[in-house]
Amino acid sequence: MKHRITLFFIALMAISQSVMSQDNIKSGDEAFSYGYYKTAVDYYLAAYKSSPQPQTAYKIAESYRLSHDYSRAIKYYSTVVNSPATSQFPHCEYFLASMYRNNGQADSALLFYQRYLQSSTNEELEKRARQEARACQWVLDSLPDTNHFAVYHEGKNINTEFSESGAVMMGDSLLLFSSMREISKPGSKDAIYSDLVLMQIFESDFSGNQPNKSTLSQWGINNKEKHSCNVAIDPLHDNIYFTICQPDDFSDIPCDIYVMHRKNGKWQKPKKLGGNINLDGYNTTHPTVGYLPDSTTILYFASNRPGGMGEFDIWYSIIKDGKTPADPVNLGAPVNTPGNEITPFYDNNNGRLYFSSDWHLGFGGYDVFMSEGMRDSWQEPANLGATLNSPANDLYFTVNYDMPKSGYLTSNRKGSYFISDNTCCNDIYSWKIEQPKQPRRRKVEEPIVVEQKKAIHHLLPIKLYFHNDEPDPKSKIATTTTNYFQTYNRYMFMRNDYKRAHTLANGNVVYDSICDAIDYFFDYDVQYNCERFEQFLNLLLEDLKAGHRICMTVEGYASPIHTSKYNELISKRRIASIVNQIMEYKKGILTKFMGSASGSSLQIREIAYGSSHADHSVSADRKQTNKSVYSVEAAKERRIEILDYQYLEDDSSMISCLHLPTRAMHIGTYFTGEYADIQVNLNHTSLTQTTLDFISVGSPDVKVVGYSKLVPGRQLTIYLRMDNRKAEPTVSSFLPITLRVSGEQVTQTMFLEYTLDK
């Protein structure tokens, strides 16, 4: 009877938790619909804690993404991607890739963009994913930054834990900027108010060496019930342009541009800018002032109105009499794109337009770009480089009129003040152009791949964990067709099974402690190591593409619950699942490196220890599964370890006079349905004229048309013709070229990477 009552209360508790979980999800959905993402994630997390479902994990990830909490969004998107329910969320890999990109992990982002493109059915997101994949490759291939920006965080007199943006210097000592401050009711128990904020314009006096503490502007520019932001100054005509936005819906805030005139030294009441600048139902924002040769104002701004090239575009309007603007004109290409171009700033001293874009090739999020020109004539925009831009959002670039080698920038890069995560909120940064330091000369003998080697060794050892008797329970063979990610996906959804195994065996205090240990194990042992394994595979592929020969050691272990002979079989199956995962990585791209032991580029040394190395304190009692199966101590024994990673080549395996790239050389974009003529130039150090005596390409669709001689002072040129008449579009394809120089006994392979478009 007592046992039945206990079961009844357990069932009742489960029902109660389910009801509570649904209530939290409903409240989270309501907050999410209003754009209160910080509040929504609190509700979703509460629901997920009581019932960890992938649907809830996806809602958590979406909330973190939209509140710019990149690292936490990665965690929950990864949970969904690695779950059996991943097919229910067709765009999850795309958003996971975008979070990796914003977090500065271009290699991981590229992997998931490519995975998304393999199954995408959304034309718009597929178009964006292709562009983002190109940008990731651009980041990976980027040369050292030649722009000499020094960027400084403006400190607590300007920045808060909320968001600051749009700093512009008025004269030489007064800084105007926008700041978002919380307007929650004091003592309110309603969590919904934690997201209610209002953006207002503040000012700070720079008359001393440091900015004075900022104060709310008293010029009459602020609206106490609406957002006031994005100040632009027209000193020639005594005008200030700024934006007023409705505060009621954070998911899509409608904004209009207002103007305030100064007359007899006093600022007049703000008025909505006339003409057709503001358009009902659309956003008009981010004004900046330029001047035509006759001092006529040309107002640039950002808008998502109809007639543009993408989402937000940059437009302009001529204001001849200082008051009435002409009809807006779209800047067009090459500035505007299918993406978003926002926060323009026109530098009248140099005739340059600065703006931020999430489409032009950049380092992640929004980057700052510069284009020279005026009105309808613009040069191709240039990225301002990795010193000024970051993987996060970089916006509102301005140049000080009286000090043109300095200015301001808004960013949510790491190091900004924050509420819950160090990328959630924008801060104001100042920038200056500084003289470059004399670079150190690289020694000729120093290998370019040193950092790569350090990066992959830094990941080791990697420990990958399994549930009891996985994979292939009760199997009596030493191999499996299962890959590791399949076992991992099932394992991650067994967290509550592990907790339930301890429900009746321990008191509340001990049970809570065990649950904490189980949570820590799944979050920081199982999941964290799986993420490191994915990074490892990325770096392994780069090494193999670069022509390295690799030997890695994989060791398998088991807990002592089965016999020693059987545990050795389990260890071998676990190692086999890792080998399967390596062979299936990116549709089998690594298999071509895994030939015979003597000729392969990738060799895997397998050692199956079974339970011979298991901790003697771990239970082997099959009747007490809470200890022998579902304890953290037993779980930690069921693993494989990637321990050793050796580079087998030495200098004798390299062509002495030819400088082959250590990673794949990106040669550009070509088109399907036609031939492509390719020219590859390689540097060499040959002191006498020689030639190649062997060259081979690893594709039947590519032929070597010819190649030049190795002449001192000139490059080696290889001419290829690629037949793409039957090819399919692809974001990233690799072509191996194997070479041998006459007179040398070394054969070496390099890789060309290219993109195929329709």
Helices and strands as residue ranges (DSSP letters): H 2-33, H 37-50, H 54-66, H 70-81, G 86-88, H 92-102, H 106-119, H 123-141, E 149-153, E 163-170, E 174-182, G 191-195, E 197-205, E 215-216, E 227-234, G 235-237, E 239-245, E 255-263, E 266-267, E 271-272, E 284-291, E 297-303, E 313-319, E 329-330, E 341-347, E 352-357, E 367-374, E 377-378, E 382-383, E 394-399, E 406-411, E 427-433, H 450-458, E 462-465, H 484-492, H 495-500, H 508-521, I 522-527, H 528-545, E 550-557, H 564-584, G 591-593, E 602-610, H 625-628, H 632-635, E 639-647, G 651-653, E 665-671, E 675-682, E 692-697, E 702-707, E 716-723, E 730-741, E 748-757
